[in-house]
């Protein structure tokens, strides 16, 4: 499984080049993973928990969400927000 830095649609790689990369990955049997919802936790360390929760639960108009969140020792508030995000999304039945 592959995740592109910046996602499969980003400003770093032209769309035609990314299409070729994705086609090659698929040909080689790889799967790429994207997100459709940004928790915005990368904007700052110590990002306020309510902002992370709001972005992860109300700013994404999809019936199935894949949330971009970051795992590092500095992302303490991301960890604090995670269970609340899971609970809210389970209530909305967006994922199990």
N, CA, C and O of each residue as an XYZ file, in Angstrom:
384
protein
N       0.861     -1.178      0.000
C       0.000      0.000      0.000
C       0.898      1.228      0.000
O       1.882      1.297      0.736
N       0.544      2.188     -0.832
C       1.331      3.401     -0.981
C       0.475      4.614     -0.654
O      -0.712      4.648     -0.979
N       1.070      5.600     -0.019
C       0.412      6.889      0.197
C       1.329      7.958     -0.354
O       2.494      8.051      0.033
N       0.803      8.765     -1.257
C       1.598      9.830     -1.841
C       1.666     11.017     -0.882
O       0.632     11.444     -0.367
N       2.854     11.557     -0.633
C       2.936     12.792      0.154
C       2.125     13.876     -0.556
O       2.346     14.154     -1.735
N       1.211     14.469      0.150
C       0.359     15.481     -0.466
C      -0.859     14.911     -1.175
O      -1.679     15.668     -1.695
N      -0.991     13.591     -1.205
C      -2.129     12.961     -1.870
C      -1.873     12.724     -3.347
O      -0.876     13.190     -3.900
N      -2.781     11.997     -3.979
C      -2.599     11.687     -5.396
C      -2.906     12.894     -6.281
O      -2.523     12.916     -7.450
N      -3.582     13.883     -5.741
C      -3.790     15.156     -6.433
C      -3.109     16.221     -5.590
O      -3.605     16.605     -4.531
N      -1.985     16.687     -6.064
C      -1.228     17.666     -5.280
C      -0.551     18.657     -6.215
O      -0.580     18.500     -7.436
N       0.047     19.660     -5.639
C       0.696     20.714     -6.429
C       2.132     20.367     -6.821
O       2.754     21.088     -7.601
N       2.654     19.276     -6.287
C       4.045     18.930     -6.535
C       4.251     18.131     -7.816
O       5.293     18.237     -8.463
N       3.245     17.328     -8.179
C       3.387     16.439     -9.330
C       2.260     16.739    -10.324
O       1.088     16.694     -9.949
N       2.591     17.042    -11.571
C       1.550     17.299    -12.574
C       0.604     16.098    -12.716
O       1.021     14.949    -12.575
N      -0.660     16.379    -12.993
C      -1.671     15.319    -13.080
C      -1.318     14.238    -14.087
O      -1.549     13.057    -13.826
N      -0.758     14.617    -15.242
C      -0.429     13.611    -16.247
C       0.679     12.677    -15.759
O       0.673     11.485    -16.068
N       1.615     13.215    -15.008
C       2.692     12.394    -14.449
C       2.133     11.474    -13.367
O       2.474     10.293    -13.310
N       1.268     12.025    -12.506
C       0.674     11.213    -11.445
C      -0.164     10.084    -12.033
O      -0.167      8.977    -11.495
N      -0.867     10.344    -13.116
C      -1.664      9.295    -13.766
C      -0.773      8.138    -14.223
O      -1.142      6.970    -14.093
N       0.382      8.469    -14.751
C       1.325      7.429    -15.183
C       1.876      6.650    -13.987
O       2.033      5.430    -14.053
N       2.164      7.352    -12.907
C       2.667      6.688    -11.700
C       1.605      5.736    -11.152
O       1.911      4.597    -10.800
N       0.367      6.201    -11.081
C      -0.726      5.373    -10.562
C      -0.940      4.150    -11.452
O      -1.126      3.042    -10.949
N      -0.914      4.345    -12.765
C      -1.079      3.218    -13.686
C       0.020      2.176    -13.475
O      -0.247      0.974    -13.484
N       1.242      2.637    -13.287
C       2.367      1.714    -13.067
C       2.222      0.971    -11.746
O       2.470     -0.232    -11.672
N       1.816      1.698    -10.699
C       1.606      1.033     -9.404
C       0.558     -0.071     -9.525
O       0.753     -1.184     -9.038
N      -0.545      0.251    -10.174
C      -1.613     -0.746    -10.341
C      -1.123     -1.944    -11.144
O      -1.425     -3.090    -10.812
N      -0.362     -1.669    -12.208
C       0.189     -2.742    -13.030
C       1.091     -3.658    -12.208
O       1.112     -4.870    -12.419
N       1.834     -3.072    -11.271
C       2.753     -3.842    -10.428
C       2.055     -4.471     -9.220
O       2.694     -5.158     -8.423
N       0.739     -4.238     -9.083
C      -0.017     -4.871     -8.001
C      -0.085     -4.072     -6.708
O      -0.505     -4.587     -5.672
N       0.325     -2.825     -6.773
C       0.260     -1.969     -5.589
C      -1.103     -1.287     -5.491
O      -1.794     -1.096     -6.492
N      -1.463     -0.935     -4.294
C      -2.671     -0.170     -4.027
C      -2.230      1.160     -3.443
O      -1.334      1.198     -2.600
N      -2.842      2.246     -3.877
C      -2.505      3.514     -3.252
C      -3.685      3.979     -2.403
O      -4.845      3.722     -2.725
N      -3.368      4.650     -1.341
C      -4.366      5.092     -0.381
C      -4.386      6.613     -0.347
O      -3.337      7.251     -0.258
N      -5.553      7.180     -0.416
C      -5.728      8.621     -0.312
C      -6.635      8.933      0.861
O      -7.207      8.034      1.478
N      -6.757     10.199      1.158
C      -7.711     10.652      2.157
C      -8.658     11.617      1.479
O      -8.328     12.228      0.463
N      -9.853     11.747      2.061
C     -10.804     12.707      1.526
C     -11.221     13.730      2.580
O     -12.134     14.529      2.372
N     -10.533     13.683      3.706
C     -10.851     14.579      4.808
C      -9.556     14.907      5.556
O      -8.806     14.007      5.936
N      -9.306     16.177      5.760
C      -8.085     16.611      6.448
C      -8.443     17.106      7.842
O      -9.215     18.053      7.993
N      -7.889     16.472      8.841
C      -8.142     16.891     10.228
C      -7.483     18.230     10.543
O      -7.810     18.861     11.548
N      -6.582     18.654      9.714
C      -5.776     19.884      9.841
C      -4.798     19.832     11.013
O      -4.314     20.873     11.456
N      -4.509     18.659     11.510
C      -3.558     18.548     12.623
C      -2.134     18.905     12.222
O      -1.304     19.200     13.083
N      -1.843     18.880     10.926
C      -0.489     19.192     10.465
C      -0.197     20.692     10.472
O       0.959     21.099     10.354
N      -1.228     21.507     10.609
C      -1.011     22.955     10.548
C      -0.183     23.491     11.702
O       0.488     24.515     11.572
N      -0.232     22.796     12.836
C       0.566     23.223     13.986
C       0.612     22.095     15.009
O      -0.317     21.292     15.097
N       1.684     22.037     15.773
C       1.733     21.131     16.908
C       0.860     21.740     17.986
O       0.843     22.958     18.165
N       0.147     20.909     18.692
C      -0.736     21.413     19.737
C      -1.987     22.071     19.178
O      -2.613     22.892     19.848
N      -2.353     21.714     17.955
C      -3.584     22.254     17.364
C      -4.734     21.961     18.319
O      -4.828     20.847     18.834
N      -5.602     22.922     18.565
C      -6.682     22.697     19.529
C      -7.558     21.498     19.164
O      -7.971     21.336     18.016
N      -7.829     20.671     20.161
C      -8.630     19.465     19.966
C      -9.969     19.778     19.293
O     -10.349     19.068     18.362
N     -10.700     20.811     19.727
C     -11.990     21.085     19.069
C     -11.866     21.360     17.561
O     -12.758     20.995     16.795
N     -10.789     21.988     17.141
C     -10.598     22.238     15.702
C     -10.348     20.937     14.941
O     -10.879     20.735     13.849
N      -9.548     20.076     15.516
C      -9.275     18.782     14.878
C     -10.577     17.988     14.760
O     -10.872     17.419     13.709
N     -11.339     17.957     15.831
C     -12.615     17.225     15.825
C     -13.568     17.819     14.800
O     -14.187     17.084     14.030
N     -13.692     19.134     14.781
C     -14.604     19.787     13.838
C     -14.232     19.479     12.394
O     -15.093     19.135     11.584
N     -12.958     19.602     12.077
C     -12.521     19.345     10.703
C     -12.701     17.888     10.308
O     -13.015     17.591      9.155
N     -12.509     16.997     11.234
C     -12.608     15.569     10.928
C     -14.046     15.054     10.901
O     -14.307     13.981     10.358
N     -14.970     15.802     11.478
C     -16.339     15.274     11.577
C     -17.397     16.117     10.871
O     -18.467     15.601     10.548
N     -17.134     17.381     10.627
C     -18.176     18.216     10.024
C     -17.766     18.861      8.708
O     -18.630     19.347      7.978
N     -16.497     18.882      8.386
C     -16.025     19.560      7.178
C     -15.903     18.629      5.980
O     -15.441     19.045      4.918
N     -16.307     17.386      6.138
C     -16.150     16.393      5.075
C     -17.518     15.879      4.650
O     -18.158     15.138      5.396
N     -17.976     16.261      3.463
C     -19.329     15.910      3.022
C     -19.446     14.529      2.367
O     -20.196     14.357      1.406
N     -18.721     13.572      2.877
C     -18.718     12.260      2.253
C     -19.426     11.237      3.122
O     -19.474     11.377      4.344
N     -19.975     10.213      2.493
C     -20.627      9.157      3.268
C     -19.600      8.192      3.850
O     -19.895      7.460      4.794
N     -18.406      8.191      3.292
C     -17.292      7.374      3.801
C     -16.076      8.287      3.874
O     -15.663      8.855      2.862
N     -15.507      8.429      5.050
C     -14.365      9.330      5.172
C     -13.090      8.556      5.465
O     -13.091      7.544      6.167
N     -12.018      9.062      4.908
C     -10.669      8.604      5.218
C      -9.931      9.853      5.655
O      -9.622     10.724      4.841
N      -9.655      9.932      6.927
C      -9.158     11.161      7.538
C      -7.636     11.184      7.573
O      -6.991     10.227      8.001
N      -7.080     12.299      7.112
C      -5.643     12.513      7.206
C      -5.323     12.989      8.615
O      -5.772     14.055      9.037
N      -4.549     12.195      9.337
C      -4.075     12.534     10.679
C      -2.622     12.100     10.755
O      -2.201     11.185     10.047
N      -1.872     12.744     11.598
C      -0.437     12.490     11.653
C      -0.035     11.867     12.984
O      -0.565     12.206     14.042
N       0.909     10.956     12.897
C       1.392     10.207     14.045
C       2.820     10.637     14.349
O       3.763     10.239     13.665
N       2.961     11.445     15.374
C       4.298     11.801     15.842
C       4.192     12.195     17.305
O       3.108     12.490     17.809
N       5.308     12.195     17.962
C       5.316     12.537     19.393
C       4.813     13.952     19.651
O       4.346     14.250     20.750
N       4.900     14.825     18.656
C       4.468     16.209     18.819
C       2.973     16.401     18.590
O       2.442     17.470     18.890
N       2.291     15.401     18.070
C       0.864     15.513     17.753
C      -0.006     15.000     18.905
O      -0.874     14.151     18.708
N       0.233     15.514     20.077
C      -0.474     15.084     21.287
C      -1.973     15.340     21.169
O      -2.776     14.497     21.568
N      -2.354     16.482     20.631
C      -3.778     16.795     20.557
C      -4.499     15.941     19.515
O      -5.712     15.751     19.607
N      -3.781     15.435     18.543
C      -4.388     14.510     17.579
C      -4.832     13.255     18.307
O      -5.940     12.764     18.092
N      -3.982     12.744     19.156
C      -4.315     11.555     19.944
C      -5.490     11.853     20.870
O      -6.381     11.019     21.034
N      -5.492     13.036     21.473
C      -6.582     13.412     22.373
C      -7.917     13.507     21.632
O      -8.964     13.204     22.204
N      -7.887     13.915     20.391
C      -9.114     14.083     19.605
C      -9.629     12.777     19.012
O     -10.813     12.671     18.691
N      -8.772     11.799     18.865
C      -9.104     10.609     18.092
C     -10.341      9.863     18.589
O     -11.227      9.562     17.790
N     -10.427      9.560     19.867
C     -11.576      8.795     20.353
C     -12.882      9.557     20.159
O     -13.911      8.962     19.840
N     -12.838     10.864     20.350
C     -14.048     11.663     20.146
C     -14.464     11.652     18.671
O     -15.653     11.606     18.356
N     -13.491     11.694     17.787
C     -13.781     11.627     16.348
C     -14.427     10.286     16.007
O     -15.436     10.237     15.303
N     -13.848      9.213     16.503
C     -14.409      7.881     16.256
C     -15.837      7.809     16.770
O     -16.722      7.317     16.070
N     -16.072      8.291     17.980
C     -17.414      8.244     18.559
C     -18.417      9.024     17.718
O     -19.515      8.537     17.448
N     -18.049     10.222     17.307
C     -18.958     11.047     16.510
C     -19.249     10.429     15.150
O     -20.387     10.460     14.683
N     -18.232      9.871     14.520
C     -18.448      9.259     13.216
C     -19.251      7.969     13.317
O     -20.002      7.640     12.399
N     -19.106      7.240     14.407
C     -19.934      6.048     14.600
C     -21.398      6.441     14.761
O     -22.287      5.762     14.248
N     -21.644      7.525     15.464
C     -23.019      8.010     15.618
C     -23.598      8.373     14.254
O     -24.760      8.085     13.969
N     -22.788      9.001     13.420
C     -23.231      9.367     12.076
C     -23.226      8.179     11.123
O     -23.673      8.291      9.981
N     -22.721      7.045     11.591
C     -22.633      5.818     10.803
C     -21.797      5.982      9.530
O     -22.090      5.392      8.490
N     -20.764      6.790      9.646
C     -19.886      6.990      8.492
C     -18.884      5.860      8.369
O     -18.535      5.449      7.263
N     -18.424      5.363      9.495
C     -17.613      4.158      9.445
C     -17.804      3.406     10.746
O     -18.326      3.951     11.719
N     -17.386      2.170     10.761
C     -17.586      1.333     11.960
C     -16.348      1.388     12.825
O     -16.304      0.756     13.880
